[in-house]
Amino acid sequence: MKENVATLRERIKEINAINDDALFDPKKLVKMRVIINTQLKPSVFTLYRLIKSGKLKSTNIGTGKKPRYYVKGKELKKFLIDRYQLQEIN
């Protein structure tokens, strides 16, 4: 149990360290392991589902048929805090 608490505290520190003005592309978000699927694995498909549903706000800078999404650090932090209900833990 102590390991889980330590890991959670580390994740909270990582989330708080995200720069509000930074831009994150999908590859970087998957690499950061902040968007996970139901099997607790990083998933680009889950990420795109969250973006397309509007749950994770992003900016599409792509042209034509191929979108290119970027997520601002501020929106990422807000999403993670809401999704994992971290406001009580901070």
C-alpha positions, 0 to 999 in steps of 0.5 A, spaced: 500 500 500 505 504 501 508 503 494 501 505 491 501 512 495 508 513 493 507 512 486 500 516 486 504 522 490 510 522 484 504 522 479 501 528 482 508 532 482 509 530 475 502 533 473 503 539 477 510 540 474 506 540 467 507 547 464 501 551 463 503 553 456 507 547 453 504 544 447 503 536 447 502 532 441 499 525 441 506 521 441 509 525 447 502 524 451 503 517 450 510 517 452 508 520 458 504 515 460 498 520 462 493 517 458 491 510 459 486 505 457 482 500 461 488 495 462 492 501 465 497 501 458 498 508 454 494 508 448 493 513 443 486 510 441 484 512 448 487 519 447 484 520 440 477 518 443 478 523 449 480 528 444 474 527 439 469 526 444 471 533 447 473 530 454 480 532 453 480 539 449 485 540 444 487 544 438 487 541 431 493 545 426 492 540 421 490 541 414 485 537 410 483 530 412 489 529 416 488 532 423 494 534 427 492 535 435 496 538 440 494 539 447 496 545 452 499 543 458 493 547 462 488 543 459 492 536 460 492 538 467 485 540 468 483 533 465 488 529 469 485 532 475 478 532 474 479 524 471 483 522 477 479 526 482 486 529 485 483 535 487 482 532 494 489 529 494 493 536 493 
